[in-house]
Amino acid sequence: MDDNNNPEHIKYMKKAYAQALHAYENGDVPIGCVIVHEGRIIARGYNKRNLKKTTLAHAEILAIEQASRKLGDWRLEECVMYVTLEPCQMCAGAIVQARIPEVVIGCMNKKAGCAGSIINLLDMKQFNHQVKTVYNVMEDECSALMKSFFADLRAGRIGKKPDDEKRLVCQPVKRSMCQMVKKTDMSAEEEADVSAGKKG
């Protein structure tokens, strides 16, 4: 079985995708991340750069900070990170510094990605740590989410609050588009994930 079709990878990428939806709702580029340790999610993060007005508030950085607090160690040597978009140079560097052994990526970032697109900071032999990388897990869904966000941004729809009966929730549908769905259409597990993400 290809790693990008691994059911466990898909399971956790869905959790990262759910985090990305929070960023979308806040008007930030929709990037989500979860960190898994011994089969449990110990950290969640989503892009808050605009929300917090700081370039440091990337999904991966926030998740790494949360995971380190959870484990009481800056070394995350037994963890796997799932992130919906290929990490930038800052996040790739933090992943190496945190000694994370494996990263699973949703879609690539040809203009700014540093896990293979522009440079691969996760696999530089000059460093004392290299990261196993799995690519293109839920690639279509993660890519469609990004395209939908930037289409909404160009159309001036980003930043507008949805009406009381609906949440802005993007989900993969035909032709890689996203649609508005009622909150009640979400599964119980997705509702729990959203609640957990909002606490993070």
Backbone as JSON Lines, residues from 0, in Angstrom:
{"i":0,"aa":"M","n":[0.84,-1.2,0.0],"ca":[0.0,0.0,0.0],"c":[0.88,1.25,0.0]}
{"i":1,"aa":"D","n":[0.55,2.22,-0.86],"ca":[1.27,3.49,-0.87],"c":[1.02,4.22,0.45]}
{"i":2,"aa":"D","n":[2.07,4.91,0.93],"ca":[1.93,5.63,2.19],"c":[0.83,6.68,2.13]}
{"i":3,"aa":"N","n":[0.63,7.29,0.95],"ca":[-0.39,8.35,0.89],"c":[-1.81,7.81,0.86]}
{"i":4,"aa":"N","n":[-1.95,6.48,0.76],"ca":[-3.27,5.85,0.88],"c":[-3.42,5.08,2.19]}
{"i":5,"aa":"N","n":[-2.47,5.25,3.07],"ca":[-2.5,4.59,4.37],"c":[-3.71,5.09,5.18]}
{"i":6,"aa":"P","n":[-4.6,4.2,5.62],"ca":[-5.8,4.65,6.35],"c":[-5.49,5.48,7.59]}
{"i":7,"aa":"E","n":[-4.4,5.15,8.27],"ca":[-4.05,5.92,9.46],"c":[-3.63,7.34,9.08]}
{"i":8,"aa":"H","n":[-2.88,7.47,8.0],"ca":[-2.5,8.81,7.55],"c":[-3.73,9.61,7.15]}
{"i":9,"aa":"I","n":[-4.66,8.98,6.47],"ca":[-5.88,9.69,6.06],"c":[-6.69,10.11,7.28]}
{"i":10,"aa":"K","n":[-6.77,9.22,8.26],"ca":[-7.51,9.51,9.49],"c":[-7.0,10.79,10.16]}
{"i":11,"aa":"Y","n":[-5.69,10.89,10.31],"ca":[-5.14,12.06,11.0],"c":[-5.08,13.29,10.11]}
{"i":12,"aa":"M","n":[-4.95,13.09,8.8],"ca":[-4.99,14.25,7.92],"c":[-6.37,14.89,7.94]}
{"i":13,"aa":"K","n":[-7.4,14.09,8.11],"ca":[-8.75,14.66,8.24],"c":[-8.83,15.56,9.47]}
{"i":14,"aa":"K","n":[-8.12,15.18,10.52],"ca":[-8.1,16.03,11.73],"c":[-7.37,17.33,11.46]}
{"i":15,"aa":"A","n":[-6.26,17.25,10.71],"ca":[-5.54,18.46,10.35],"c":[-6.4,19.35,9.45]}
{"i":16,"aa":"Y","n":[-7.12,18.72,8.54],"ca":[-8.02,19.45,7.64],"c":[-9.09,20.2,8.44]}
{"i":17,"aa":"A","n":[-9.61,19.53,9.47],"ca":[-10.62,20.18,10.32],"c":[-10.05,21.42,10.98]}
{"i":18,"aa":"Q","n":[-8.77,21.37,11.35],"ca":[-8.12,22.55,11.92],"c":[-8.0,23.67,10.89]}
{"i":19,"aa":"A","n":[-7.7,23.29,9.66],"ca":[-7.55,24.3,8.6],"c":[-8.84,25.09,8.4]}
{"i":20,"aa":"L","n":[-9.98,24.47,8.64],"ca":[-11.26,25.15,8.48],"c":[-11.39,26.33,9.44]}
{"i":21,"aa":"H","n":[-10.8,26.21,10.64],"ca":[-10.85,27.32,11.6],"c":[-10.1,28.53,11.04]}
{"i":22,"aa":"A","n":[-8.95,28.27,10.44],"ca":[-8.19,29.37,9.85],"c":[-9.0,30.04,8.75]}
{"i":23,"aa":"Y","n":[-9.65,29.23,7.93],"ca":[-10.5,29.74,6.83],"c":[-11.55,30.68,7.4]}
{"i":24,"aa":"E","n":[-12.21,30.26,8.45],"ca":[-13.28,31.07,9.05],"c":[-12.76,32.39,9.6]}
{"i":25,"aa":"N","n":[-11.49,32.36,10.08],"ca":[-10.9,33.56,10.66],"c":[-10.29,34.49,9.62]}
{"i":26,"aa":"G","n":[-10.29,34.07,8.36],"ca":[-9.7,34.9,7.31],"c":[-8.22,34.68,7.13]}
{"i":27,"aa":"D","n":[-7.7,33.59,7.72],"ca":[-6.3,33.23,7.53],"c":[-6.19,32.12,6.49]}
{"i":28,"aa":"V","n":[-5.05,32.04,5.83],"ca":[-4.83,30.97,4.85],"c":[-5.08,29.63,5.55]}
{"i":29,"aa":"P","n":[-5.92,28.77,4.98],"ca":[-6.36,27.56,5.68],"c":[-5.32,26.45,5.72]}
{"i":30,"aa":"I","n":[-4.52,26.48,6.75],"ca":[-3.51,25.45,6.99],"c":[-3.75,24.89,8.38]}
{"i":31,"aa":"G","n":[-3.83,23.57,8.48],"ca":[-4.08,22.92,9.76],"c":[-3.04,21.85,10.03]}
{"i":32,"aa":"C","n":[-2.87,21.55,11.31],"ca":[-1.82,20.63,11.71],"c":[-2.23,19.89,12.98]}
{"i":33,"aa":"V","n":[-1.9,18.61,13.05],"ca":[-2.01,17.87,14.3],"c":[-0.71,17.1,14.5]}
{"i":34,"aa":"I","n":[-0.4,16.84,15.76],"ca":[0.78,16.03,16.11],"c":[0.3,14.83,16.9]}
{"i":35,"aa":"V","n":[0.76,13.66,16.47],"ca":[0.31,12.4,17.05],"c":[1.47,11.75,17.8]}
{"i":36,"aa":"H","n":[1.16,11.26,19.01],"ca":[2.16,10.57,19.83],"c":[1.53,9.3,20.39]}
{"i":37,"aa":"E","n":[2.13,8.18,20.05],"ca":[1.64,6.87,20.52],"c":[0.16,6.68,20.22]}
{"i":38,"aa":"G","n":[-0.23,7.05,18.99],"ca":[-1.6,6.82,18.54],"c":[-2.62,7.81,19.05]}
{"i":39,"aa":"R","n":[-2.18,8.89,19.67],"ca":[-3.11,9.91,20.2],"c":[-2.7,11.29,19.7]}
{"i":40,"aa":"I","n":[-3.69,12.11,19.38],"ca":[-3.4,13.49,19.04],"c":[-3.09,14.25,20.32]}
{"i":41,"aa":"I","n":[-1.88,14.8,20.39],"ca":[-1.49,15.56,21.58],"c":[-1.44,17.06,21.32]}
{"i":42,"aa":"A","n":[-1.53,17.46,20.06],"ca":[-1.47,18.89,19.76],"c":[-2.21,19.18,18.46]}
{"i":43,"aa":"R","n":[-2.85,20.34,18.43],"ca":[-3.54,20.81,17.24],"c":[-3.15,22.26,17.0]}
{"i":44,"aa":"G","n":[-3.11,22.63,15.74],"ca":[-2.82,24.02,15.44],"c":[-3.4,24.4,14.09]}
{"i":45,"aa":"Y","n":[-3.74,25.66,13.94],"ca":[-4.14,26.18,12.65],"c":[-3.58,27.58,12.49]}
{"i":46,"aa":"N","n":[-3.4,27.99,11.25],"ca":[-2.77,29.26,10.94],"c":[-3.51,30.43,11.59]}
{"i":47,"aa":"K","n":[-2.78,31.24,12.38],"ca":[-3.36,32.4,13.04],"c":[-2.53,33.65,12.77]}
{"i":48,"aa":"R","n":[-1.83,33.67,11.66],"ca":[-0.92,34.79,11.38],"c":[-1.65,36.13,11.35]}
{"i":49,"aa":"N","n":[-2.77,36.2,10.65],"ca":[-3.54,37.45,10.61],"c":[-4.27,37.7,11.92]}
{"i":50,"aa":"L","n":[-4.8,36.62,12.5],"ca":[-5.55,36.75,13.75],"c":[-4.68,37.3,14.87]}
{"i":51,"aa":"K","n":[-3.44,36.8,14.98],"ca":[-2.53,37.21,16.04],"c":[-1.59,38.33,15.62]}
{"i":52,"aa":"K","n":[-1.61,38.67,14.34],"ca":[-0.75,39.72,13.81],"c":[0.73,39.42,14.06]}
{"i":53,"aa":"T","n":[1.11,38.17,13.85],"ca":[2.51,37.79,13.98],"c":[2.84,36.71,12.97]}
{"i":54,"aa":"T","n":[4.0,36.83,12.36],"ca":[4.41,35.84,11.36],"c":[4.75,34.49,11.98]}
{"i":55,"aa":"L","n":[4.88,34.45,13.31],"ca":[5.25,33.21,14.0],"c":[4.06,32.27,14.21]}
{"i":56,"aa":"A","n":[2.85,32.76,13.98],"ca":[1.66,31.97,14.34],"c":[1.23,31.02,13.22]}
{"i":57,"aa":"H","n":[2.18,30.27,12.67],"ca":[1.85,29.24,11.69],"c":[1.33,28.0,12.41]}
{"i":58,"aa":"A","n":[0.55,27.22,11.7],"ca":[-0.07,26.04,12.3],"c":[0.95,25.1,12.92]}
{"i":59,"aa":"E","n":[2.04,24.85,12.2],"ca":[3.05,23.9,12.69],"c":[3.74,24.4,13.96]}
{"i":60,"aa":"I","n":[4.06,25.69,14.0],"ca":[4.74,26.26,15.16],"c":[3.84,26.17,16.39]}
{"i":61,"aa":"L","n":[2.57,26.54,16.22],"ca":[1.63,26.47,17.34],"c":[1.45,25.05,17.85]}
{"i":62,"aa":"A","n":[1.39,24.09,16.91],"ca":[1.24,22.69,17.31],"c":[2.49,22.17,18.01]}
{"i":63,"aa":"I","n":[3.66,22.55,17.52],"ca":[4.91,22.13,18.16],"c":[4.98,22.67,19.59]}
{"i":64,"aa":"E","n":[4.62,23.92,19.78],"ca":[4.62,24.49,21.13],"c":[3.68,23.73,22.05]}
{"i":65,"aa":"Q","n":[2.5,23.41,21.55],"ca":[1.51,22.69,22.35],"c":[2.0,21.27,22.69]}
{"i":66,"aa":"A","n":[2.59,20.6,21.7],"ca":[3.09,19.24,21.93],"c":[4.23,19.23,22.94]}
{"i":67,"aa":"S","n":[5.09,20.23,22.87],"ca":[6.21,20.31,23.82],"c":[5.71,20.53,25.23]}
{"i":68,"aa":"R","n":[4.68,21.36,25.37],"ca":[4.09,21.54,26.7],"c":[3.47,20.25,27.2]}
{"i":69,"aa":"K","n":[2.8,19.54,26.31],"ca":[2.13,18.3,26.68],"c":[3.13,17.25,27.15]}
{"i":70,"aa":"L","n":[4.24,17.11,26.43],"ca":[5.22,16.08,26.74],"c":[6.29,16.57,27.71]}
{"i":71,"aa":"G","n":[6.35,17.86,27.95],"ca":[7.36,18.4,28.85],"c":[8.77,18.29,28.3]}
{"i":72,"aa":"D","n":[8.9,18.41,26.98],"ca":[10.22,18.27,26.35],"c":[10.19,18.96,25.0]}
{"i":73,"aa":"W","n":[11.3,19.61,24.64],"ca":[11.37,20.22,23.31],"c":[11.6,19.19,22.23]}
{"i":74,"aa":"R","n":[12.1,18.03,22.63],"ca":[12.32,16.94,21.67],"c":[11.01,16.18,21.46]}
{"i":75,"aa":"L","n":[10.58,16.1,20.22],"ca":[9.35,15.37,19.88],"c":[9.71,14.15,19.06]}
{"i":76,"aa":"E","n":[10.59,13.34,19.62],"ca":[11.25,12.27,18.87],"c":[10.34,11.08,18.54]}
{"i":77,"aa":"E","n":[9.22,10.95,19.2],"ca":[8.32,9.83,18.94],"c":[6.99,10.3,18.39]}
{"i":78,"aa":"C","n":[7.01,11.42,17.7],"ca":[5.78,12.02,17.21],"c":[5.72,12.01,15.67]}
{"i":79,"aa":"V","n":[4.53,12.12,15.16],"ca":[4.29,12.29,13.73],"c":[3.45,13.55,13.54]}
{"i":80,"aa":"M","n":[3.9,14.41,12.65],"ca":[3.14,15.62,12.35],"c":[2.34,15.43,11.06]}
{"i":81,"aa":"Y","n":[1.09,15.86,11.06],"ca":[0.24,15.89,9.89],"c":[-0.1,17.34,9.6]}
{"i":82,"aa":"V","n":[0.18,17.8,8.38],"ca":[-0.07,19.19,8.03],"c":[-0.65,19.26,6.62]}
{"i":83,"aa":"T","n":[-1.62,20.13,6.43],"ca":[-2.36,20.15,5.17],"c":[-1.58,20.77,4.01]}
{"i":84,"aa":"L","n":[-0.59,21.61,4.32],"ca":[0.21,22.26,3.27],"c":[1.68,22.1,3.59]}
{"i":85,"aa":"E","n":[2.47,21.91,2.56],"ca":[3.93,21.78,2.71],"c":[4.49,22.92,3.56]}
{"i":86,"aa":"P","n":[5.3,22.6,4.57],"ca":[5.83,23.64,5.46],"c":[6.75,24.64,4.76]}
{"i":87,"aa":"C","n":[6.74,25.86,5.28],"ca":[7.65,26.9,4.81],"c":[9.02,26.7,5.45]}
{"i":88,"aa":"Q","n":[9.96,27.61,5.17],"ca":[11.3,27.46,5.71],"c":[11.33,27.56,7.23]}
{"i":89,"aa":"M","n":[10.5,28.43,7.8],"ca":[10.46,28.57,9.25],"c":[9.95,27.3,9.91]}
{"i":90,"aa":"C","n":[8.87,26.77,9.39],"ca":[8.26,25.59,9.99],"c":[9.09,24.34,9.75]}
{"i":91,"aa":"A","n":[9.68,24.23,8.56],"ca":[10.55,23.09,8.29],"c":[11.74,23.1,9.23]}
{"i":92,"aa":"G","n":[12.29,24.29,9.48],"ca":[13.4,24.4,10.43],"c":[12.99,24.01,11.83]}
{"i":93,"aa":"A","n":[11.79,24.42,12.25],"ca":[11.3,24.07,13.58],"c":[11.07,22.57,13.71]}
{"i":94,"aa":"I","n":[10.61,21.94,12.63],"ca":[10.39,20.49,12.63],"c":[11.72,19.77,12.85]}
{"i":95,"aa":"V","n":[12.76,20.21,12.15],"ca":[14.08,19.61,12.32],"c":[14.59,19.86,13.74]}
{"i":96,"aa":"Q","n":[14.44,21.09,14.22],"ca":[14.92,21.42,15.56],"c":[14.2,20.62,16.64]}
{"i":97,"aa":"A","n":[12.92,20.32,16.4],"ca":[12.14,19.57,17.39],"c":[12.38,18.07,17.31]}
{"i":98,"aa":"R","n":[13.21,17.66,16.33],"ca":[13.56,16.24,16.16],"c":[12.34,15.37,15.84]}
{"i":99,"aa":"I","n":[11.36,15.95,15.18],"ca":[10.2,15.17,14.76],"c":[10.65,14.18,13.68]}
{"i":100,"aa":"P","n":[10.37,12.9,13.84],"ca":[10.9,11.92,12.89],"c":[10.13,11.77,11.6]}
{"i":101,"aa":"E","n":[8.85,12.16,11.59],"ca":[8.04,11.94,10.39],"c":[7.01,13.05,10.23]}
{"i":102,"aa":"V","n":[6.86,13.51,8.99],"ca":[5.86,14.52,8.66],"c":[5.03,14.01,7.48]}
{"i":103,"aa":"V","n":[3.72,14.14,7.59],"ca":[2.79,13.74,6.53],"c":[2.16,15.02,5.99]}
{"i":104,"aa":"I","n":[2.27,15.23,4.68],"ca":[1.86,16.48,4.05],"c":[0.65,16.25,3.14]}
{"i":105,"aa":"G","n":[-0.3,17.19,3.19],"ca":[-1.47,17.11,2.34],"c":[-1.16,17.5,0.9]}
{"i":106,"aa":"C","n":[-0.87,18.77,0.66],"ca":[-0.55,19.22,-0.7],"c":[0.72,20.07,-0.67]}
{"i":107,"aa":"M","n":[1.33,20.19,-1.83],"ca":[2.6,20.89,-1.94],"c":[2.37,22.39,-2.15]}
{"i":108,"aa":"N","n":[3.43,23.15,-1.83],"ca":[3.39,24.6,-1.95],"c":[4.54,25.03,-2.87]}
{"i":109,"aa":"K","n":[4.26,25.11,-4.16],"ca":[5.31,25.33,-5.15],"c":[6.02,26.67,-5.0]}
{"i":110,"aa":"K","n":[5.35,27.65,-4.4],"ca":[5.94,28.98,-4.29],"c":[6.73,29.2,-3.0]}
{"i":111,"aa":"A","n":[6.47,28.39,-1.98],"ca":[7.13,28.66,-0.7],"c":[7.47,27.4,0.09]}
{"i":112,"aa":"G","n":[7.19,26.23,-0.45],"ca":[7.39,24.99,0.29],"c":[8.86,24.62,0.44]}
{"i":113,"aa":"C","n":[9.21,24.21,1.63],"ca":[10.6,23.85,1.92],"c":[10.73,22.41,2.41]}
{"i":114,"aa":"A","n":[9.85,21.56,1.88],"ca":[9.96,20.12,2.13],"c":[10.03,19.38,0.81]}
{"i":115,"aa":"G","n":[10.55,20.07,-0.21],"ca":[10.7,19.43,-1.51],"c":[10.43,20.32,-2.7]}
{"i":116,"aa":"S","n":[9.6,21.34,-2.55],"ca":[9.24,22.18,-3.7],"c":[10.37,23.12,-4.1]}
{"i":117,"aa":"I","n":[10.81,23.96,-3.18],"ca":[11.91,24.88,-3.44],"c":[13.22,24.29,-2.95]}
{"i":118,"aa":"I","n":[13.19,23.78,-1.76],"ca":[14.33,23.12,-1.13],"c":[13.75,22.11,-0.15]}
{"i":119,"aa":"N","n":[14.51,21.11,0.19],"ca":[14.01,20.13,1.16],"c":[14.85,20.22,2.44]}
{"i":120,"aa":"L","n":[14.42,21.1,3.33],"ca":[15.12,21.26,4.59],"c":[14.94,20.07,5.52]}
{"i":121,"aa":"L","n":[13.95,19.23,5.22],"ca":[13.68,18.07,6.08],"c":[14.63,16.9,5.79]}
{"i":122,"aa":"D","n":[15.37,17.0,4.7],"ca":[16.24,15.88,4.33],"c":[17.61,16.36,3.88]}
{"i":123,"aa":"M","n":[18.15,17.3,4.63],"ca":[19.49,17.8,4.31],"c":[20.52,17.02,5.12]}
{"i":124,"aa":"K","n":[21.41,16.34,4.42],"ca":[22.39,15.49,5.09],"c":[23.37,16.3,5.93]}
{"i":125,"aa":"Q","n":[23.45,17.61,5.66],"ca":[24.34,18.47,6.44],"c":[23.84,18.66,7.87]}
{"i":126,"aa":"F","n":[22.54,18.48,8.09],"ca":[21.98,18.6,9.43],"c":[22.16,17.29,10.19]}
{"i":127,"aa":"N","n":[22.03,17.36,11.51],"ca":[22.16,16.14,12.31],"c":[20.84,15.41,12.48]}
{"i":128,"aa":"H","n":[19.79,15.86,11.8],"ca":[18.49,15.19,11.87],"c":[17.8,15.29,10.52]}
{"i":129,"aa":"Q","n":[17.32,14.18,10.02],"ca":[16.51,14.15,8.8],"c":[15.12,13.62,9.14]}
{"i":130,"aa":"V","n":[14.15,14.02,8.36],"ca":[12.75,13.71,8.63],"c":[12.17,12.86,7.51]}
{"i":131,"aa":"K","n":[11.57,11.74,7.88],"ca":[10.83,10.97,6.88],"c":[9.6,11.77,6.47]}
{"i":132,"aa":"T","n":[9.35,11.85,5.18],"ca":[8.24,12.67,4.7],"c":[7.32,11.85,3.79]}
{"i":133,"aa":"V","n":[6.03,11.94,4.06],"ca":[5.01,11.31,3.22],"c":[4.22,12.43,2.56]}
{"i":134,"aa":"Y","n":[4.09,12.35,1.24],"ca":[3.47,13.43,0.48],"c":[2.08,13.04,-0.04]}
{"i":135,"aa":"N","n":[1.28,14.09,-0.27],"ca":[0.03,13.99,-1.04],"c":[-1.04,13.12,-0.4]}
{"i":136,"aa":"V","n":[-1.16,13.18,0.92],"ca":[-2.27,12.53,1.61],"c":[-3.45,13.5,1.61]}
{"i":137,"aa":"M","n":[-4.57,13.09,1.03],"ca":[-5.73,13.96,0.84],"c":[-5.34,15.19,0.02]}
{"i":138,"aa":"E","n":[-4.51,14.97,-0.98],"ca":[-4.0,16.08,-1.79],"c":[-5.13,16.87,-2.44]}
{"i":139,"aa":"D","n":[-6.1,16.21,-3.04],"ca":[-7.18,16.9,-3.74],"c":[-7.97,17.8,-2.8]}
{"i":140,"aa":"E","n":[-8.29,17.26,-1.63],"ca":[-9.1,18.02,-0.67],"c":[-8.33,19.22,-0.14]}
{"i":141,"aa":"C","n":[-7.06,19.01,0.21],"ca":[-6.26,20.1,0.77],"c":[-6.01,21.18,-0.27]}
{"i":142,"aa":"S","n":[-5.75,20.77,-1.5],"ca":[-5.53,21.73,-2.58],"c":[-6.81,22.51,-2.89]}
{"i":143,"aa":"A","n":[-7.95,21.83,-2.9],"ca":[-9.22,22.49,-3.17],"c":[-9.55,23.53,-2.11]}
{"i":144,"aa":"L","n":[-9.19,23.22,-0.88],"ca":[-9.43,24.17,0.22],"c":[-8.64,25.45,0.01]}
{"i":145,"aa":"M","n":[-7.38,25.31,-0.38],"ca":[-6.54,26.49,-0.65],"c":[-7.11,27.3,-1.81]}
{"i":146,"aa":"K","n":[-7.47,26.62,-2.89],"ca":[-8.0,27.32,-4.07],"c":[-9.3,28.05,-3.72]}
{"i":147,"aa":"S","n":[-10.15,27.41,-2.93],"ca":[-11.4,28.03,-2.55],"c":[-11.15,29.29,-1.71]}
{"i":148,"aa":"F","n":[-10.2,29.21,-0.8],"ca":[-9.88,30.36,0.05],"c":[-9.43,31.55,-0.79]}
{"i":149,"aa":"F","n":[-8.5,31.31,-1.7],"ca":[-7.98,32.43,-2.48],"c":[-9.02,32.96,-3.48]}
{"i":150,"aa":"A","n":[-9.91,32.11,-3.93],"ca":[-11.02,32.58,-4.77],"c":[-11.93,33.49,-3.95]}
{"i":151,"aa":"D","n":[-12.22,33.09,-2.71],"ca":[-13.04,33.92,-1.83],"c":[-12.33,35.23,-1.49]}
{"i":152,"aa":"L","n":[-11.01,35.15,-1.29],"ca":[-10.24,36.35,-0.97],"c":[-10.29,37.35,-2.12]}
{"i":153,"aa":"R","n":[-10.12,36.85,-3.34],"ca":[-10.17,37.74,-4.51],"c":[-11.56,38.33,-4.7]}
{"i":154,"aa":"A","n":[-12.58,37.57,-4.3],"ca":[-13.96,38.04,-4.46],"c":[-14.42,38.92,-3.31]}
{"i":155,"aa":"G","n":[-13.56,39.12,-2.32],"ca":[-13.9,39.98,-1.19],"c":[-14.8,39.33,-0.16]}
{"i":156,"aa":"R","n":[-14.88,37.99,-0.19],"ca":[-15.76,37.3,0.75],"c":[-15.07,36.94,2.06]}
{"i":157,"aa":"I","n":[-13.76,36.97,2.09],"ca":[-13.04,36.61,3.31],"c":[-13.21,37.71,4.34]}
{"i":158,"aa":"G","n":[-13.49,37.29,5.57],"ca":[-13.68,38.24,6.65],"c":[-15.14,38.49,6.97]}
{"i":159,"aa":"K","n":[-16.04,38.12,6.05],"ca":[-17.47,38.27,6.31],"c":[-17.97,37.08,7.11]}
{"i":160,"aa":"K","n":[-18.74,37.35,8.14],"ca":[-19.26,36.29,8.98],"c":[-20.43,35.59,8.3]}
{"i":161,"aa":"P","n":[-20.48,34.24,8.37],"ca":[-21.64,33.54,7.82],"c":[-22.87,33.82,8.67]}
{"i":162,"aa":"D","n":[-24.05,33.54,8.13],"ca":[-25.27,33.8,8.88],"c":[-25.37,32.86,10.07]}
{"i":163,"aa":"D","n":[-26.35,33.1,10.93],"ca":[-26.46,32.38,12.19],"c":[-26.71,30.89,12.01]}
{"i":164,"aa":"E","n":[-27.29,30.51,10.89],"ca":[-27.68,29.12,10.72],"c":[-26.59,28.28,10.07]}
{"i":165,"aa":"K","n":[-25.54,28.95,9.6],"ca":[-24.52,28.2,8.89],"c":[-23.14,28.55,9.4]}
{"i":166,"aa":"R","n":[-22.22,27.61,9.23],"ca":[-20.81,27.86,9.46],"c":[-20.13,27.75,8.09]}
{"i":167,"aa":"L","n":[-19.08,28.5,7.9],"ca":[-18.33,28.36,6.66],"c":[-17.44,27.14,6.8]}
{"i":168,"aa":"V","n":[-17.89,26.03,6.24],"ca":[-17.16,24.78,6.33],"c":[-16.9,24.29,4.93]}
{"i":169,"aa":"C","n":[-15.65,24.18,4.53],"ca":[-15.32,23.7,3.21],"c":[-15.09,22.21,3.25]}
{"i":170,"aa":"Q","n":[-15.69,21.53,2.33],"ca":[-15.5,20.1,2.26],"c":[-15.35,19.71,0.8]}
{"i":171,"aa":"P","n":[-14.58,18.65,0.54],"ca":[-14.38,18.26,-0.85],"c":[-15.67,17.77,-1.5]}
{"i":172,"aa":"V","n":[-15.97,18.3,-2.65],"ca":[-17.12,17.83,-3.43],"c":[-16.65,17.71,-4.87]}
{"i":173,"aa":"K","n":[-17.56,17.39,-5.78],"ca":[-17.18,17.21,-7.17],"c":[-16.5,18.47,-7.72]}
{"i":174,"aa":"R","n":[-15.56,18.25,-8.6],"ca":[-14.8,19.3,-9.27],"c":[-13.94,20.08,-8.28]}
{"i":175,"aa":"S","n":[-13.58,19.41,-7.16],"ca":[-12.66,20.0,-6.19],"c":[-13.13,21.36,-5.68]}
{"i":176,"aa":"M","n":[-14.44,21.54,-5.54],"ca":[-14.96,22.78,-5.0],"c":[-15.32,22.59,-3.54]}
{"i":177,"aa":"C","n":[-15.66,23.7,-2.87],"ca":[-16.11,23.64,-1.49],"c":[-17.5,24.25,-1.41]}
{"i":178,"aa":"Q","n":[-18.23,23.9,-0.36],"ca":[-19.59,24.41,-0.26],"c":[-19.91,24.74,1.18]}
{"i":179,"aa":"M","n":[-20.95,25.61,1.33],"ca":[-21.45,25.91,2.66],"c":[-22.32,24.75,3.11]}
{"i":180,"aa":"V","n":[-22.12,24.29,4.35],"ca":[-22.95,23.24,4.9],"c":[-23.4,23.67,6.28]}
{"i":181,"aa":"K","n":[-24.57,23.22,6.66],"ca":[-25.07,23.54,7.99],"c":[-24.24,22.81,9.04]}
{"i":182,"aa":"K","n":[-24.09,23.45,10.19],"ca":[-23.33,22.84,11.26],"c":[-23.9,21.49,11.63]}
{"i":183,"aa":"T","n":[-25.22,21.36,11.55],"ca":[-25.87,20.1,11.93],"c":[-25.55,18.97,10.96]}
{"i":184,"aa":"D","n":[-24.99,19.31,9.79],"ca":[-24.61,18.27,8.84],"c":[-23.3,17.6,9.21]}
{"i":185,"aa":"M","n":[-22.57,18.19,10.18],"ca":[-21.29,17.63,10.58],"c":[-21.52,16.42,11.48]}
{"i":186,"aa":"S","n":[-20.63,15.45,11.39],"ca":[-20.73,14.28,12.24],"c":[-20.38,14.65,13.67]}
{"i":187,"aa":"A","n":[-20.74,13.79,14.63],"ca":[-20.43,14.03,16.03],"c":[-18.93,14.15,16.24]}
{"i":188,"aa":"E","n":[-18.19,13.31,15.51],"ca":[-16.72,13.33,15.64],"c":[-16.16,14.64,15.12]}
{"i":189,"aa":"E","n":[-16.7,15.14,14.0],"ca":[-16.25,16.41,13.44],"c":[-16.59,17.56,14.37]}
{"i":190,"aa":"E","n":[-17.79,17.51,15.0],"ca":[-18.18,18.54,15.96],"c":[-17.19,18.58,17.11]}
{"i":191,"aa":"A","n":[-16.8,17.39,17.61],"ca":[-15.84,17.31,18.71],"c":[-14.5,17.88,18.3]}
{"i":192,"aa":"D","n":[-14.1,17.62,17.08],"ca":[-12.83,18.12,16.56],"c":[-12.85,19.63,16.47]}
{"i":193,"aa":"V","n":[-13.98,20.19,16.01],"ca":[-14.09,21.64,15.91],"c":[-14.01,22.26,17.29]}
{"i":194,"aa":"S","n":[-14.7,21.68,18.27],"ca":[-14.68,22.21,19.62],"c":[-13.28,22.17,20.2]}
{"i":195,"aa":"A","n":[-12.6,21.06,19.98],"ca":[-11.23,20.92,20.48],"c":[-10.31,21.93,19.84]}
{"i":196,"aa":"G","n":[-10.51,22.17,18.56],"ca":[-9.67,23.12,17.84],"c":[-9.87,24.54,18.34]}
{"i":197,"aa":"K","n":[-11.08,24.88,18.69],"ca":[-11.35,26.24,19.14],"c":[-10.74,26.49,20.51]}
{"i":198,"aa":"K","n":[-10.52,25.44,21.27],"ca":[-9.9,25.58,22.57],"c":[-8.39,25.75,22.45]}
{"i":199,"aa":"G","n":[-7.84,25.28,21.26],"ca":[-6.39,25.29,21.08],"c":[-5.85,26.66,20.75]}
